[in-house]
Amino acid sequence: PRLGGARLVLPVQRQAVAEAGFALVGILAYQGDLRRKVALKEYLPAGLAMRSSEELPVDRFDEAVVDRADQVELIDISPEAFQSVTSLDSALLRSLRLLVTRPGALTAAHVAGQRRGYVPPLQLFLLCNLAFFAGLTLTGFNTFTTPLAVHLNALPHSPFAQSLVEAEIARRGTTLAEYRVAFDRAIGTQAKTLVVVMVPLFALMVQALYGRRRYFVESLAFSFHFCAWMLLVMMAHGGALQVAGAVFRALAIDGWWLLGDVPSTILLAFLLWAYLAVAVRAAFGGRVGPAVLRGLALTLTFMVVVQAYRFVLFCTTFLSV
């Protein structure tokens, strides 16, 4: 039997192990996560507990209250459990701190087998993905949820998309405006699950730079970590643009040089390059010069991966609408 996370040692010892204030510590148990024997302190509210005649008595027994005893829930509020939830050194916070402040260090630790205390690459990516789409309504950043207008007019596959959409509208006998509403509603749902497509595609490019010197699982871990960081950066970048736009509007300043698509893309590209140059050297070693070149190659590669993702996103959304 278990109580509050501890396994009771049977037979339960009836004699008191120690006296402690208002109660007796009378049950021995073994707590597996701490790997030690513990003594459970008894607390017997008169309205919820009773003893048989051969045991220590309590003052009062209320039968009506005992009928509601199943509503009482035992929870573990030990110092160890509280610390595991609230400590700043928890696995998630430690992983995020390393991911943001020391590019590539999380991958290096994972490859070296130092995985205790860190969130695994896949789970970390999924958590960042969840945070990104949860904050999408606040940031309005639609890099990974491109609406139909972008697919039709601003991407390499736009001519292909236009021909499919025109044929579909004619087949349904509807209008472009009505079809756009349905498409844009569906693409948000599709994007939440398809973002992960970028991870193996980018991992293949990382593997191509290092060849047989690295296992693919190492490149995959690096890709998961980079894409997790990238989602956080995109979310922060979108929020910063929203704040900057509000400030510029309040001051009646034309901020196209900062808020436009081209300046934003250039800024993000340099940020990705800097991060990747540091990350590949920290994760896989090597000299500074080759790491800078590899970072540039991976930055350009990632832009291609994003376009491939958008094409896959369009196709799956088109088929689902």
Secondary structure, DSSP 8 states (H G I E B T S, - for coil): -EETTEEE-SS---S-SEEETTEEEEEEEEETTTTEEEEEE----TTT----TTS---S---HHHHTTGGG-------HHHHHHHH-TTSHHHHHHHHHHHSTTHHHHHHHTT--TTS--HHHHHHHHHHHHHHSHHHH---SSS--HHHHHHSSTTHHHHHHHHHHHHHHHT--HHHHHHHHHHHHHHHHHHHGGGHHHHHHHHHHHHHGGGS-HHHHHHHHHHHHHHHHHHHHHHHHHHHHHHHHHHHTT---HHHHSHHHHHHHHHHHHHHHHHHHHHHHH---HHHHHHHHHHHHHHHHHHHHHHHHHHHHHHHHH-
